[in-house]
Each structure stands twice: as C-alpha cells, then as structure tokens.
Amino acid sequence: MDRVALGKTGLQVSPAGLGCGGHSRLGMRNGDASVAEGVIQRALDLGINFFDTARAYGTEEVLGKIVRQCRDEVVISTKTVFQDRDGHYMPAERLVASLEKSLKRMHLDYVDIFSFHGVTPEHLDHCLHAYVPVFQKEVRKGKIRHLGITESFRQDPTHEMLKAAVPTGVFDVVMVGFNFLNPGARDEVFPLCEKHGVATQIMHAVRRALSNQEVLLETVRQLVESGEVSTLDVNVDDPLDFLNAHASVESVTEAAYRFCRHEPGVSVVLNGTGSVAHLEQNVAAINSDRLPESLLSRLDQAFGSVRSVSGD
Ligand SMILES: NC(=O)c1ccc[n+]([C@@H]2O[C@H](COP(=O)([O-])OP(=O)(O)OC[C@H]3O[C@@H](n4cnc5c(N)ncnc54)[C@H](OP(=O)(O)O)[C@@H]3O)[C@@H](O)[C@H]2O)c1
C-alpha cells in the first residue's frame, strides 16, 4: 500500500487506517479477542500501518499484543475521555493516568498520537487550558509524539469544535467526520487543516447509513423532511440506486471509502470492522481510483449541501 505524509508530523502512513472502535470494535463486543487478532494481523499483511484505538474501546490490549512486535513500522493513535460518568471534568492527573494505563495495556513506551476523545464546542476551552499544557509535558517526556483531538460528529455535524481547535496550532492531528451524506468538512475543515499543516483522520466514512439500507432510508427521509435533500435529486425508496447501477462501483460501502480517500485534505481514512472479508474489501476500495466525475457530481447535487447528519 502507498504511504502518505501525516501532515507535518514527519510520519508516513497508509491511506487506509484500521479503526479499532466504532460500532464494530474489531468484533470484540462480546469480549472475544480472537477475531480482533485476525483483523489486526490481516491489516498489517495488507500494508496498513495506522491504527486508531482508545481506552474506551477495550481494544488497546489486543492491538498492543499484535503490533508491539513491529513497533517501529506502525503508527498508533489512542485517546482519553475527559468527563466522568456524571459529566464532570476529570482532573488532568486522571487523564495522565489514563495515558499511562493505555501504554501499559499496549506494552508500549510511547504512542504516536494521543487525542482528547469526542470533544464538543463547549468543552474545547477546558481541554485547551486545563489539559493541553499538562500533555505538552508528556510530549516532552517522550510518552506522546503528537497531540490530537477528535470531534463528536453526531453532536457537532458542522464541525464547530474543529473550526476553533485547528487554528490554535496545538494539535498535529485531528479526527473529523466526513462522508458523502454530509461533506461539510470539505469547506469547513480541510482547508483550515491544510493551512495549519494539520493531518486528518477520517471517521464515519461509512458508519451505519452507508452500510445498512434501513438506516440510509431513514436518514434520507429525515433530510427530505427537513428540506436539505430534494426528491428531484434522490429516489426516496432507493436513494443510492445510481451508485449501485454504475459499472465502476462494487457497493455503496466501497464507493463511500473511495469517496473519502481521494478528497484533498484527507490523510488517513479509518475503516472500522470486525470482519476480515470486509477489511479486505475496504482496503481494495481505498486503494482504488477516484469515483468517476459523473457520480461525484450526482452525489454533490443530492447531498452536497447537507450539514445536519453524521451517518450514524
Ligand atoms: N469521536 C471519536 O473519536 C470517534 C468516533 C467514531 C469513530 N472513531 C474512530 O473511527 C473509526 C471508524 O469508525 P466508524 O464507525 O466511523 O467506521 P466506518 O468504517 O465508517 O463504519 C464502520 C461500520 O461499517 C461496517 N462495514 C465496514 N466495512 C464494511 C463492508 N465492507 N461491508 C459492509 N459493512 C461494512 C462495519 O460493520 P462490520 O463490523 O460488520 O464490518 C461498521 O458497522 C473507529 O473504529 C474509531 O477508531 C472515533
């Protein structure tokens, strides 16, 4: 697989990344790590060197078990939440303890990217003032190579948090929601990231709406009801019929990953799966060509101005 520059970090990464969270959590929802081990090993065999996990996903241990054998060849991104169960901010020391636990669980001396997880606009100031200075010390100690931040695409589908966070220059890598049902990051986030040399990890390329026809139908029904999508542009009974009918497209999911891969400003497209077969399809999609112009314009005509959904 190709390698692309991860912003200004100096790291070279595969354009496909393995997401170890999302709804699939590498197939570990029932706690069985054997499927996850197979998915991670296959990802390495296919040339993936970028892995995103989080303490909250419960996949750090299995990821560490496989990748520590090739530590110098992989880029590991993990994260910490910053609120307790009651919604109170946790003290910075607890977040540092979370980093230590992540390192211990993965048996690693450092992580390449450490992010604040699912930050919404109202929490950004607290992250910047209460946590960032503390974590910059962890960077200096060598426990973290680069600081990152991830948005909550469902709660913040117009990327208000990232629009404020990227210009601070504090974060080298951000995680942003992007898919053809809500391509708003194209105008709102990617140009800012390019200006500031910030790398992007894409989440929600597929999520539920582009892997489950019922969720798609419900999402499009809501968009038609809110007036964001016109029935002149989509068939509400089969909204992506034109994609499925196109000779160059294998499936909606395939088109969704290809769509993200070729977008200027995208560094790594995460795919989250608990299936080796799906992983293989997704890597083939991300390695494949840009979608034909005719399909890109059709998608743009139908969904180009949508800003309210995440695809979840
Ligand atoms: N705020 C945050 O920090 C945050 C939030 C969300 C996600 N993330 C990160 O982003 C990663 C990606 O998450 P995502 O949920 O956005 O992932 P995604 O890759 O957009 O979608 C994953 C969903 O699509 C399905 N799928 C994947 N490949 C498929 C295929 N070839 N055919 C049919 N269905 C397929 C998966 O089910 P199967 O298991 O059946 O394949 C899963 O339900 C996560 O793993 C996590 O690392 C971070």
The ligand as a MOL file (V3000), in Angstrom:
LIG
                    3D

  0  0  0     0  0            999 V3000
M  V30 BEGIN CTAB
M  V30 COUNTS 48 52 0 0 0
M  V30 BEGIN ATOM
M  V30 1 N -15.0250 10.7140 18.2880 0
M  V30 2 C -14.1990 9.7310 18.0450 0
M  V30 3 O -13.0730 9.7640 18.4910 0
M  V30 4 C -14.6050 8.5850 17.1710 0
M  V30 5 C -15.9480 8.3520 16.8840 0
M  V30 6 C -16.2550 7.3220 15.9990 0
M  V30 7 C -15.2550 6.5430 15.4370 0
M  V30 8 N -13.9490 6.7860 15.7620 0 CHG=1
M  V30 9 C -12.8540 6.0070 15.1620 0
M  V30 10 O -13.1180 5.8930 13.7930 0
M  V30 11 C -13.0810 4.5210 13.4230 0
M  V30 12 C -14.0260 4.2970 12.2940 0
M  V30 13 O -15.3360 4.2730 12.8370 0
M  V30 14 P -16.6230 4.4170 12.0220 0
M  V30 15 O -17.7090 3.8510 12.8470 0
M  V30 16 O -16.6840 5.7910 11.5480 0 CHG=-1
M  V30 17 O -16.2720 3.3700 10.8530 0
M  V30 18 P -16.7350 3.1670 9.3810 0
M  V30 19 O -15.5900 2.4470 8.7970 0
M  V30 20 O -17.2430 4.4050 8.7510 0
M  V30 21 O -18.0160 2.2000 9.5310 0
M  V30 22 C -17.9560 1.0140 10.2040 0
M  V30 23 C -19.2770 0.2600 10.0110 0
M  V30 24 O -19.3890 -0.1700 8.6600 0
M  V30 25 C -19.4480 -1.5890 8.6080 0
M  V30 26 N -18.5930 -2.0280 7.4870 0
M  V30 27 C -17.2520 -1.8220 7.3680 0
M  V30 28 N -16.8110 -2.3500 6.2160 0
M  V30 29 C -17.8810 -2.9070 5.5990 0
M  V30 30 C -18.0540 -3.5970 4.3720 0
M  V30 31 N -17.0250 -3.8140 3.5480 0
M  V30 32 N -19.2980 -4.0170 4.0450 0
M  V30 33 C -20.3520 -3.7880 4.8650 0
M  V30 34 N -20.2520 -3.1370 6.0420 0
M  V30 35 C -19.0180 -2.6900 6.4110 0
M  V30 36 C -18.9190 -2.1110 9.9100 0
M  V30 37 O -19.5290 -3.3500 10.2640 0
M  V30 38 P -18.7060 -4.7430 10.2130 0
M  V30 39 O -18.0270 -4.8880 11.5120 0
M  V30 40 O -19.8030 -5.7330 10.0040 0
M  V30 41 O -17.7630 -4.6850 9.0540 0
M  V30 42 C -19.3140 -0.9810 10.8700 0
M  V30 43 O -20.6370 -1.1510 11.3230 0
M  V30 44 C -13.4520 3.7920 14.7110 0
M  V30 45 O -13.0800 2.4490 14.6720 0
M  V30 46 C -12.6980 4.6080 15.7030 0
M  V30 47 O -11.3500 4.2190 15.6760 0
M  V30 48 C -13.6260 7.7910 16.6080 0
M  V30 END ATOM
M  V30 BEGIN BOND
M  V30 1 1 1 2
M  V30 2 2 2 3
M  V30 3 1 2 4
M  V30 4 1 4 5
M  V30 5 2 4 48
M  V30 6 2 5 6
M  V30 7 1 6 7
M  V30 8 2 7 8
M  V30 9 1 8 9
M  V30 10 1 8 48
M  V30 11 1 9 10
M  V30 12 1 9 46
M  V30 13 1 10 11
M  V30 14 1 11 12
M  V30 15 1 11 44
M  V30 16 1 12 13
M  V30 17 1 13 14
M  V30 18 2 14 15
M  V30 19 1 14 16
M  V30 20 1 14 17
M  V30 21 1 17 18
M  V30 22 2 18 19
M  V30 23 1 18 20
M  V30 24 1 18 21
M  V30 25 1 21 22
M  V30 26 1 22 23
M  V30 27 1 23 24
M  V30 28 1 23 42
M  V30 29 1 24 25
M  V30 30 1 25 26
M  V30 31 1 25 36
M  V30 32 1 26 27
M  V30 33 1 26 35
M  V30 34 2 27 28
M  V30 35 1 28 29
M  V30 36 1 29 30
M  V30 37 2 29 35
M  V30 38 1 30 31
M  V30 39 2 30 32
M  V30 40 1 32 33
M  V30 41 2 33 34
M  V30 42 1 34 35
M  V30 43 1 36 37
M  V30 44 1 36 42
M  V30 45 1 37 38
M  V30 46 2 38 39
M  V30 47 1 38 40
M  V30 48 1 38 41
M  V30 49 1 42 43
M  V30 50 1 44 45
M  V30 51 1 44 46
M  V30 52 1 46 47
M  V30 END BOND
M  V30 END CTAB
M  END
